[in-house]
Amino acid sequence: TTALVTPLVLLTIAAMLGVQYLPADPVARLREGFGRLGPVLQGAALALCLLLITTLGAQGVSPFIYFRF
């Protein structure tokens, strides 16, 4: 295998192939399901999303890309 074929790349390809089999409007169904949750579960779900964003996001301030041109 080459250095370009990593487990993360294979997982991403598999996930994108799986997305093709989702229903036609998954966002609306997700919104409706989220609306049926109670306020405590909604808050927990949003807190989990924020935790994932801060954990997986870039550390520090990203450089301004136009300074590189």
The first five atom37 places (N, CA, C, CB, O) and aatype in JSON, in Angstrom:
{
  "aatype": [16, 16, 0, 10, 19, 16, 14, 10, 19, 10, 10, 16, 9, 0, 0, 12, 10, 7, 19, 5, 18, 10, 14, 0, 3, 14, 19, 0, 1, 10, 1, 6, 7, 13, 7, 1, 10, 7, 14, 19, 10, 5, 7, 0, 0, 10, 0, 10, 4, 10, 10, 10, 9, 16, 16, 10, 7, 0, 5, 7, 19, 15, 14, 13, 9, 18, 13, 1, 13],
  "atom_mask": [
    [1, 1, 1, 1, 1],
    [1, 1, 1, 1, 1],
    [1, 1, 1, 1, 1],
    [1, 1, 1, 1, 1],
    [1, 1, 1, 1, 1],
    [1, 1, 1, 1, 1],
    [1, 1, 1, 1, 1],
    [1, 1, 1, 1, 1],
    [1, 1, 1, 1, 1],
    [1, 1, 1, 1, 1],
    [1, 1, 1, 1, 1],
    [1, 1, 1, 1, 1],
    [1, 1, 1, 1, 1],
    [1, 1, 1, 1, 1],
    [1, 1, 1, 1, 1],
    [1, 1, 1, 1, 1],
    [1, 1, 1, 1, 1],
    [1, 1, 1, 0, 1],
    [1, 1, 1, 1, 1],
    [1, 1, 1, 1, 1],
    [1, 1, 1, 1, 1],
    [1, 1, 1, 1, 1],
    [1, 1, 1, 1, 1],
    [1, 1, 1, 1, 1],
    [1, 1, 1, 1, 1],
    [1, 1, 1, 1, 1],
    [1, 1, 1, 1, 1],
    [1, 1, 1, 1, 1],
    [1, 1, 1, 1, 1],
    [1, 1, 1, 1, 1],
    [1, 1, 1, 1, 1],
    [1, 1, 1, 1, 1],
    [1, 1, 1, 0, 1],
    [1, 1, 1, 1, 1],
    [1, 1, 1, 0, 1],
    [1, 1, 1, 1, 1],
    [1, 1, 1, 1, 1],
    [1, 1, 1, 0, 1],
    [1, 1, 1, 1, 1],
    [1, 1, 1, 1, 1],
    [1, 1, 1, 1, 1],
    [1, 1, 1, 1, 1],
    [1, 1, 1, 0, 1],
    [1, 1, 1, 1, 1],
    [1, 1, 1, 1, 1],
    [1, 1, 1, 1, 1],
    [1, 1, 1, 1, 1],
    [1, 1, 1, 1, 1],
    [1, 1, 1, 1, 1],
    [1, 1, 1, 1, 1],
    [1, 1, 1, 1, 1],
    [1, 1, 1, 1, 1],
    [1, 1, 1, 1, 1],
    [1, 1, 1, 1, 1],
    [1, 1, 1, 1, 1],
    [1, 1, 1, 1, 1],
    [1, 1, 1, 0, 1],
    [1, 1, 1, 1, 1],
    [1, 1, 1, 1, 1],
    [1, 1, 1, 0, 1],
    [1, 1, 1, 1, 1],
    [1, 1, 1, 1, 1],
    [1, 1, 1, 1, 1],
    [1, 1, 1, 1, 1],
    [1, 1, 1, 1, 1],
    [1, 1, 1, 1, 1],
    [1, 1, 1, 1, 1],
    [1, 1, 1, 1, 1],
    [1, 1, 1, 1, 1]
  ],
  "atom_positions": [
    [[0.84, -1.19, 0.0], [0.0, 0.0, 0.0], [0.87, 1.25, 0.0], [-0.95, 0.01, 1.22], [2.01, 1.23, 0.48]],
    [[0.34, 2.29, -0.54], [1.08, 3.54, -0.57], [0.74, 4.37, 0.66], [0.77, 4.34, -1.86], [-0.17, 4.03, 1.43]],
    [[1.47, 5.46, 0.84], [1.24, 6.33, 1.99], [-0.08, 7.08, 1.86], [2.39, 7.31, 2.14], [-0.58, 7.61, 2.86]],
    [[-0.65, 7.14, 0.67], [-1.91, 7.87, 0.48], [-3.13, 7.06, 0.93], [-2.06, 8.25, -0.98], [-4.17, 7.64, 1.22]],
    [[-3.01, 5.74, 0.99], [-4.11, 4.89, 1.4], [-3.96, 4.6, 2.89], [-4.16, 3.57, 0.56], [-3.21, 3.7, 3.29]],
    [[-4.67, 5.37, 3.68], [-4.62, 5.21, 5.14], [-5.97, 4.71, 5.62], [-4.24, 6.55, 5.84], [-6.95, 4.78, 4.89]],
    [[-6.04, 4.21, 6.84], [-7.35, 3.78, 7.36], [-8.38, 4.92, 7.38], [-7.18, 3.23, 8.77], [-9.56, 4.67, 7.16]],
    [[-7.94, 6.14, 7.64], [-8.87, 7.27, 7.64], [-9.44, 7.52, 6.25], [-8.17, 8.53, 8.15], [-10.62, 7.82, 6.12]],
    [[-8.61, 7.4, 5.23], [-9.1, 7.58, 3.85], [-10.1, 6.49, 3.51], [-7.92, 7.56, 2.85], [-11.15, 6.77, 2.92]],
    [[-9.8, 5.25, 3.87], [-10.73, 4.15, 3.58], [-12.05, 4.32, 4.34], [-10.09, 2.8, 3.95], [-13.12, 4.05, 3.8]],
    [[-11.97, 4.78, 5.59], [-13.18, 5.02, 6.38], [-14.01, 6.14, 5.76], [-12.83, 5.36, 7.84], [-15.24, 6.05, 5.71]],
    [[-13.36, 7.19, 5.29], [-14.07, 8.3, 4.66], [-14.76, 7.85, 3.38], [-13.1, 9.45, 4.36], [-15.91, 8.21, 3.13]],
    [[-14.08, 7.07, 2.58], [-14.69, 6.55, 1.35], [-15.89, 5.68, 1.67], [-13.66, 5.76, 0.52], [-16.93, 5.8, 1.03]],
    [[-15.76, 4.8, 2.66], [-16.87, 3.94, 3.05], [-18.04, 4.76, 3.58], [-16.42, 2.92, 4.1], [-19.19, 4.45, 3.28]],
    [[-17.76, 5.8, 4.36], [-18.82, 6.64, 4.89], [-19.55, 7.38, 3.77], [-18.26, 7.65, 5.9], [-20.78, 7.49, 3.8]],
    [[-18.81, 7.87, 2.79], [-19.44, 8.59, 1.69], [-20.27, 7.66, 0.8], [-18.38, 9.3, 0.84], [-21.29, 8.05, 0.25]],
    [[-19.82, 6.42, 0.68], [-20.64, 5.44, -0.06], [-21.92, 5.14, 0.72], [-19.84, 4.14, -0.31], [-22.98, 4.98, 0.12]],
    [[-21.81, 5.07, 2.05], [-23.0, 4.83, 2.88], [-23.98, 5.98, 2.83], [0.0, 0.0, 0.0], [-25.19, 5.75, 2.91]],
    [[-23.5, 7.2, 2.69], [-24.38, 8.38, 2.62], [-25.3, 8.28, 1.41], [-23.54, 9.69, 2.55], [-26.41, 8.81, 1.42]],
    [[-24.85, 7.6, 0.36], [-25.67, 7.47, -0.84], [-26.96, 6.69, -0.58], [-24.88, 6.79, -1.94], [-27.91, 6.81, -1.35]],
    [[-27.0, 5.9, 0.48], [-28.17, 5.08, 0.78], [-29.08, 5.72, 1.83], [-27.72, 3.73, 1.26], [-30.05, 5.09, 2.26]],
    [[-28.8, 6.95, 2.24], [-29.67, 7.65, 3.18], [-30.95, 8.08, 2.48], [-28.96, 8.87, 3.79], [-30.98, 8.16, 1.25]],
    [[-32.02, 8.35, 3.24], [-33.25, 8.84, 2.62], [-33.02, 10.16, 1.89], [-34.35, 9.01, 3.69], [-31.99, 10.82, 2.08]],
    [[-33.98, 10.54, 1.07], [-33.84, 11.73, 0.23], [-33.67, 13.01, 1.05], [-35.04, 11.86, -0.68], [-32.92, 13.89, 0.63]],
    [[-34.33, 13.13, 2.19], [-34.25, 14.36, 2.97], [-33.89, 14.05, 4.42], [-35.58, 15.14, 2.9], [-34.74, 14.19, 5.3]],
    [[-32.65, 13.63, 4.69], [-32.3, 13.24, 6.06], [-32.25, 14.43, 7.02], [-30.97, 12.54, 6.06], [-32.42, 14.25, 8.22]],
    [[-32.01, 15.63, 6.51], [-31.92, 16.8, 7.38], [-33.28, 17.09, 8.02], [-31.41, 18.03, 6.6], [-33.36, 17.4, 9.21]],
    [[-34.34, 17.0, 7.24], [-35.68, 17.24, 7.78], [-36.05, 16.17, 8.81], [-36.73, 17.26, 6.64], [-36.63, 16.49, 9.85]],
    [[-35.7, 14.94, 8.53], [-36.01, 13.87, 9.49], [-35.19, 14.04, 10.77], [-35.72, 12.49, 8.87], [-35.7, 13.78, 11.86]],
    [[-33.94, 14.47, 10.64], [-33.11, 14.72, 11.81], [-33.67, 15.88, 12.64], [-31.66, 15.02, 11.39], [-33.69, 15.81, 13.86]],
    [[-34.12, 16.94, 11.96], [-34.7, 18.09, 12.65], [-35.97, 17.69, 13.4], [-35.01, 19.21, 11.65], [-36.19, 18.11, 14.54]],
    [[-36.81, 16.89, 12.77], [-38.04, 16.44, 13.43], [-37.72, 15.56, 14.63], [-38.92, 15.67, 12.43], [-38.36, 15.69, 15.68]],
    [[-36.76, 14.67, 14.49], [-36.38, 13.81, 15.61], [-35.79, 14.6, 16.76], [0.0, 0.0, 0.0], [-36.06, 14.3, 17.92]],
    [[-34.99, 15.6, 16.45], [-34.41, 16.45, 17.48], [-35.5, 17.25, 18.19], [-33.36, 17.4, 16.87], [-35.42, 17.46, 19.4]],
    [[-36.51, 17.68, 17.45], [-37.61, 18.43, 18.03], [-38.46, 17.6, 18.99], [0.0, 0.0, 0.0], [-39.09, 18.15, 19.9]],
    [[-38.49, 16.29, 18.78], [-39.27, 15.41, 19.66], [-38.56, 15.14, 20.98], [-39.55, 14.1, 18.96], [-39.19, 14.69, 21.94]],
    [[-37.25, 15.4, 21.05], [-36.51, 15.19, 22.3], [-36.92, 16.22, 23.34], [-34.99, 15.25, 22.06], [-37.37, 17.32, 23.0]],
    [[-36.75, 15.86, 24.59], [-37.01, 16.81, 25.66], [-35.91, 17.85, 25.74], [0.0, 0.0, 0.0], [-34.85, 17.68, 25.13]],
    [[-36.14, 18.93, 26.49], [-35.15, 20.0, 26.58], [-33.81, 19.55, 27.16], [-35.7, 21.12, 27.41], [-32.76, 20.04, 26.76]],
    [[-33.85, 18.62, 28.11], [-32.6, 18.14, 28.72], [-31.78, 17.36, 27.69], [-32.9, 17.26, 29.97], [-30.57, 17.55, 27.59]],
    [[-32.43, 16.48, 26.94], [-31.71, 15.71, 25.92], [-31.23, 16.6, 24.77], [-32.62, 14.61, 25.37], [-30.16, 16.37, 24.22]],
    [[-32.02, 17.63, 24.42], [-31.57, 18.57, 23.4], [-30.3, 19.3, 23.87], [-32.68, 19.58, 23.07], [-29.35, 19.44, 23.1]],
    [[-30.31, 19.74, 25.12], [-29.14, 20.42, 25.67], [-27.92, 19.5, 25.7], [0.0, 0.0, 0.0], [-26.81, 19.92, 25.41]],
    [[-28.14, 18.24, 26.07], [-27.03, 17.28, 26.1], [-26.5, 17.02, 24.69], [-27.48, 15.95, 26.74], [-25.29, 16.92, 24.5]],
    [[-27.38, 16.93, 23.72], [-26.94, 16.7, 22.34], [-26.15, 17.89, 21.82], [-28.15, 16.43, 21.42], [-25.12, 17.72, 21.15]],
    [[-26.61, 19.1, 22.12], [-25.89, 20.29, 21.68], [-24.54, 20.4, 22.39], [-26.73, 21.55, 21.93], [-23.55, 20.8, 21.78]],
    [[-24.51, 20.06, 23.68], [-23.25, 20.08, 24.42], [-22.26, 19.07, 23.83], [-23.49, 19.79, 25.92], [-21.07, 19.36, 23.74]],
    [[-22.76, 17.9, 23.44], [-21.9, 16.91, 22.81], [-21.34, 17.42, 21.48], [-22.67, 15.6, 22.59], [-20.17, 17.21, 21.16]],
    [[-22.18, 18.1, 20.7], [-21.72, 18.68, 19.44], [-20.62, 19.71, 19.68], [-22.89, 19.32, 18.67], [-19.6, 19.71, 18.99]],
    [[-20.82, 20.58, 20.66], [-19.8, 21.58, 20.98], [-18.51, 20.93, 21.45], [-20.31, 22.54, 22.04], [-17.42, 21.38, 21.1]],
    [[-18.63, 19.87, 22.25], [-17.44, 19.15, 22.71], [-16.68, 18.56, 21.53], [-17.84, 18.04, 23.7], [-15.45, 18.64, 21.48]],
    [[-17.4, 17.96, 20.58], [-16.75, 17.39, 19.41], [-16.07, 18.46, 18.57], [-17.75, 16.63, 18.56], [-14.97, 18.26, 18.06]],
    [[-16.73, 19.61, 18.42], [-16.15, 20.69, 17.62], [-14.87, 21.21, 18.26], [-17.16, 21.84, 17.46], [-13.87, 21.41, 17.58]],
    [[-14.89, 21.42, 19.58], [-13.69, 21.94, 20.24], [-12.59, 20.89, 20.32], [-14.04, 22.44, 21.64], [-11.41, 21.24, 20.3]],
    [[-12.96, 19.62, 20.41], [-11.96, 18.57, 20.49], [-11.3, 18.3, 19.14], [-12.58, 17.29, 21.02], [-10.09, 18.15, 19.05]],
    [[-12.11, 18.25, 18.09], [-11.59, 17.9, 16.77], [-11.15, 19.11, 15.96], [-12.63, 17.16, 16.01], [-10.49, 18.95, 14.93]],
    [[-11.49, 20.32, 16.4], [-11.13, 21.53, 15.66], [-9.66, 21.87, 15.8], [0.0, 0.0, 0.0], [-8.93, 21.26, 16.58]],
    [[-9.25, 22.85, 15.02], [-7.86, 23.3, 15.04], [-7.54, 23.96, 16.38], [-7.58, 24.27, 13.88], [-8.4, 24.6, 16.99]],
    [[-6.31, 23.81, 16.81], [-5.86, 24.44, 18.05], [-5.31, 25.82, 17.72], [-4.79, 23.56, 18.78], [-4.5, 25.96, 16.8]],
    [[-5.73, 26.82, 18.45], [-5.22, 28.17, 18.23], [-5.91, 28.85, 17.06], [0.0, 0.0, 0.0], [-6.91, 28.36, 16.54]],
    [[-5.37, 29.97, 16.67], [-5.95, 30.76, 15.59], [-5.3, 30.34, 14.28], [-5.75, 32.29, 15.84], [-4.07, 30.27, 14.18]],
    [[-6.11, 30.07, 13.29], [-5.59, 29.69, 11.98], [-5.02, 30.93, 11.29], [-6.7, 29.04, 11.11], [-5.54, 32.03, 11.47]],
    [[-3.95, 30.77, 10.51], [-3.38, 31.92, 9.82], [-4.31, 32.42, 8.73], [-2.01, 31.56, 9.23], [-5.07, 31.66, 8.13]],
    [[-4.24, 33.71, 8.5], [-5.06, 34.33, 7.44], [-4.49, 33.89, 6.09], [-5.07, 35.9, 7.56], [-3.33, 34.15, 5.8]],
    [[-5.3, 33.23, 5.27], [-4.75, 32.57, 4.08], [-4.27, 33.56, 3.03], [-5.8, 31.65, 3.47], [-3.41, 33.2, 2.22]],
    [[-4.77, 34.78, 3.0], [-4.39, 35.71, 1.93], [-2.99, 36.29, 2.14], [-5.4, 36.84, 1.84], [-2.47, 36.94, 1.24]],
    [[-2.38, 36.08, 3.3], [-1.01, 36.53, 3.49], [-0.03, 35.65, 2.75], [-0.67, 36.55, 4.96], [1.14, 36.02, 2.6]],
    [[-0.47, 34.5, 2.29], [0.44, 33.55, 1.62], [0.54, 33.79, 0.12], [-0.02, 32.13, 1.88], [1.36, 33.16, -0.55]],
    [[-0.26, 34.68, -0.43], [-0.24, 34.89, -1.88], [0.72, 35.98, -2.27], [-1.62, 35.22, -2.4], [0.86, 36.29, -3.45]]
  ]
}
